[in-house]
Amino acid sequence: MALTGSAPEQSFEPRIGRSVSLDHAAQLLGVSRRTIYNRIREGRLQTIRTPGGSQRVLLHSVVKAAVP
């Protein structure tokens, strides 16, 4: 499939590898780990589960939460 003269759209689709730990998300947003859990529960942050069962926050949702 070839692109015909148009620039490819930049996509912010969540991908594995574009996530951060809950602690790192808390540091990036300047909030506590408890606040991260609350925001996940409220749907303000999106997460994925790793094959090992860990929960990670999708980076695009952290960026979206940081913008007022």
MODELLER restraints for C-alpha pairs under 7 A, 6 or more apart:
rsr = mdl.restraints
at = mdl.atoms
rsr.add(forms.Gaussian(group=physical.xy_distance, feature=features.Distance(at['CA:12:A'], at['CA:60:A']), mean=6.85, stdev=0.5))
rsr.add(forms.Gaussian(group=physical.xy_distance, feature=features.Distance(at['CA:14:A'], at['CA:58:A']), mean=6.57, stdev=0.5))
rsr.add(forms.Gaussian(group=physical.xy_distance, feature=features.Distance(at['CA:18:A'], at['CA:58:A']), mean=6.16, stdev=0.5))
rsr.add(forms.Gaussian(group=physical.xy_distance, feature=features.Distance(at['CA:18:A'], at['CA:59:A']), mean=5.62, stdev=0.5))
rsr.add(forms.Gaussian(group=physical.xy_distance, feature=features.Distance(at['CA:19:A'], at['CA:56:A']), mean=5.91, stdev=0.5))
rsr.add(forms.Gaussian(group=physical.xy_distance, feature=features.Distance(at['CA:19:A'], at['CA:57:A']), mean=5.31, stdev=0.5))
rsr.add(forms.Gaussian(group=physical.xy_distance, feature=features.Distance(at['CA:19:A'], at['CA:58:A']), mean=4.24, stdev=0.5))
rsr.add(forms.Gaussian(group=physical.xy_distance, feature=features.Distance(at['CA:19:A'], at['CA:59:A']), mean=4.79, stdev=0.5))
rsr.add(forms.Gaussian(group=physical.xy_distance, feature=features.Distance(at['CA:20:A'], at['CA:56:A']), mean=5.54, stdev=0.5))
rsr.add(forms.Gaussian(group=physical.xy_distance, feature=features.Distance(at['CA:20:A'], at['CA:57:A']), mean=5.32, stdev=0.5))
rsr.add(forms.Gaussian(group=physical.xy_distance, feature=features.Distance(at['CA:20:A'], at['CA:58:A']), mean=6.48, stdev=0.5))
rsr.add(forms.Gaussian(group=physical.xy_distance, feature=features.Distance(at['CA:20:A'], at['CA:59:A']), mean=6.29, stdev=0.5))
rsr.add(forms.Gaussian(group=physical.xy_distance, feature=features.Distance(at['CA:21:A'], at['CA:56:A']), mean=4.92, stdev=0.5))
rsr.add(forms.Gaussian(group=physical.xy_distance, feature=features.Distance(at['CA:21:A'], at['CA:57:A']), mean=6.15, stdev=0.5))
rsr.add(forms.Gaussian(group=physical.xy_distance, feature=features.Distance(at['CA:22:A'], at['CA:33:A']), mean=6.64, stdev=0.5))
rsr.add(forms.Gaussian(group=physical.xy_distance, feature=features.Distance(at['CA:22:A'], at['CA:36:A']), mean=6.80, stdev=0.5))
rsr.add(forms.Gaussian(group=physical.xy_distance, feature=features.Distance(at['CA:22:A'], at['CA:56:A']), mean=6.06, stdev=0.5))
rsr.add(forms.Gaussian(group=physical.xy_distance, feature=features.Distance(at['CA:22:A'], at['CA:57:A']), mean=6.20, stdev=0.5))
rsr.add(forms.Gaussian(group=physical.xy_distance, feature=features.Distance(at['CA:23:A'], at['CA:33:A']), mean=6.09, stdev=0.5))
rsr.add(forms.Gaussian(group=physical.xy_distance, feature=features.Distance(at['CA:25:A'], at['CA:57:A']), mean=6.86, stdev=0.5))
rsr.add(forms.Gaussian(group=physical.xy_distance, feature=features.Distance(at['CA:25:A'], at['CA:62:A']), mean=6.67, stdev=0.5))
rsr.add(forms.Gaussian(group=physical.xy_distance, feature=features.Distance(at['CA:26:A'], at['CA:32:A']), mean=5.58, stdev=0.5))
rsr.add(forms.Gaussian(group=physical.xy_distance, feature=features.Distance(at['CA:26:A'], at['CA:33:A']), mean=5.60, stdev=0.5))
rsr.add(forms.Gaussian(group=physical.xy_distance, feature=features.Distance(at['CA:26:A'], at['CA:36:A']), mean=6.20, stdev=0.5))
rsr.add(forms.Gaussian(group=physical.xy_distance, feature=features.Distance(at['CA:29:A'], at['CA:66:A']), mean=6.29, stdev=0.5))
rsr.add(forms.Gaussian(group=physical.xy_distance, feature=features.Distance(at['CA:39:A'], at['CA:45:A']), mean=5.66, stdev=0.5))
rsr.add(forms.Gaussian(group=physical.xy_distance, feature=features.Distance(at['CA:40:A'], at['CA:46:A']), mean=6.26, stdev=0.5))
rsr.add(forms.Gaussian(group=physical.xy_distance, feature=features.Distance(at['CA:44:A'], at['CA:65:A']), mean=6.93, stdev=0.5))
rsr.add(forms.Gaussian(group=physical.xy_distance, feature=features.Distance(at['CA:45:A'], at['CA:57:A']), mean=6.85, stdev=0.5))
rsr.add(forms.Gaussian(group=physical.xy_distance, feature=features.Distance(at['CA:45:A'], at['CA:61:A']), mean=5.30, stdev=0.5))
rsr.add(forms.Gaussian(group=physical.xy_distance, feature=features.Distance(at['CA:45:A'], at['CA:62:A']), mean=6.57, stdev=0.5))
rsr.add(forms.Gaussian(group=physical.xy_distance, feature=features.Distance(at['CA:46:A'], at['CA:57:A']), mean=5.84, stdev=0.5))
rsr.add(forms.Gaussian(group=physical.xy_distance, feature=features.Distance(at['CA:46:A'], at['CA:58:A']), mean=5.70, stdev=0.5))
rsr.add(forms.Gaussian(group=physical.xy_distance, feature=features.Distance(at['CA:46:A'], at['CA:61:A']), mean=5.91, stdev=0.5))
rsr.add(forms.Gaussian(group=physical.xy_distance, feature=features.Distance(at['CA:47:A'], at['CA:55:A']), mean=6.41, stdev=0.5))
rsr.add(forms.Gaussian(group=physical.xy_distance, feature=features.Distance(at['CA:47:A'], at['CA:56:A']), mean=5.33, stdev=0.5))
rsr.add(forms.Gaussian(group=physical.xy_distance, feature=features.Distance(at['CA:47:A'], at['CA:57:A']), mean=4.30, stdev=0.5))
rsr.add(forms.Gaussian(group=physical.xy_distance, feature=features.Distance(at['CA:47:A'], at['CA:58:A']), mean=5.41, stdev=0.5))
rsr.add(forms.Gaussian(group=physical.xy_distance, feature=features.Distance(at['CA:48:A'], at['CA:55:A']), mean=5.78, stdev=0.5))
rsr.add(forms.Gaussian(group=physical.xy_distance, feature=features.Distance(at['CA:48:A'], at['CA:56:A']), mean=5.44, stdev=0.5))
rsr.add(forms.Gaussian(group=physical.xy_distance, feature=features.Distance(at['CA:48:A'], at['CA:57:A']), mean=6.53, stdev=0.5))
rsr.add(forms.Gaussian(group=physical.xy_distance, feature=features.Distance(at['CA:48:A'], at['CA:58:A']), mean=6.99, stdev=0.5))
rsr.add(forms.Gaussian(group=physical.xy_distance, feature=features.Distance(at['CA:49:A'], at['CA:55:A']), mean=4.63, stdev=0.5))
rsr.add(forms.Gaussian(group=physical.xy_distance, feature=features.Distance(at['CA:49:A'], at['CA:56:A']), mean=6.29, stdev=0.5))
